[in-house]
Amino acid sequence: MTSDIPPHPSGSESRRAWRDARLAEARLYLCTDARTAQGDLPEFLDAAYVGGVDVIQLRDKTLEARAEITALEVLKATAARHGKLFSVNDRADVALLTGADVFHVGQGDLTSAQARAVLGPDVILGRSTHSHEQALAADADPETDYFCVGPVWETPTKPGRAAVGTGLLSTVAASARTPWFAIGGIAVGSRLDEIRQAGATRAVVVRAITSAGDPAAAARELKEELG
């Protein structure tokens, strides 16, 4: 998809307006670790963005803060080259230090008011939801800019978390006004078809790209099927 949105904010355009525009058109969101085992973080991130990923979040619980910041600086530079968004998970201090475009939290993490107090008004805030009640709360929160619904299917990236199924996606799709993403076990093929039939137009993936031999091609195929 060709975008008319400039890759970087112009002099008259606020950073927040630029981020909002990128979120509005975002369809494919990737969560990845720091690729320590592969040793290819810069190349992998570049390939993912080239393939069509709109947002990349670094989520690596094995990293101490300094190592996470180092990896995020690589992500930040790559995102800037491609005019795309980058996301920090859980750590508001790390998000502040790296100038994150997006800050994502879970149900037990900072409230949106607490996140705003730390990060200010210009950062996009996202939240994970795992039930209809949680999705409704996120949708009603004026400080939540997007939310994720899942896991749709059980996934090893979230061990012990019960799948919510596609029925919840249909329920959310019928009423949500806030941008939202389906997450959990999503891949090209029947599962992507199922979430689309349930009304999801945006997806978060992990292994569908991180485990691919050709990350750019995997991202491209996912983006094309999302439409």
Secondary structure, DSSP 4 states (H G I P E B T S, - for coil): ----S-SS--TTS-HHHHHHHHHHH--EEEEE---TTTT-HHHHHHHHHHHT--EEEE--TT--HHHHHHHHHHHHHHHHHHT-EEEEES-HHHHHHHT-SEEEE-TTS--HHHHHHHH-TTSEEEEEE-SHHHHHHHHH-TT--EEEE--SS--TTSTTPPP-HHHHHHHHHHH--S-EEEESS--TTHHHHHHHHTT---EEESHHHHT-SSHHHHHHHHHHHH-
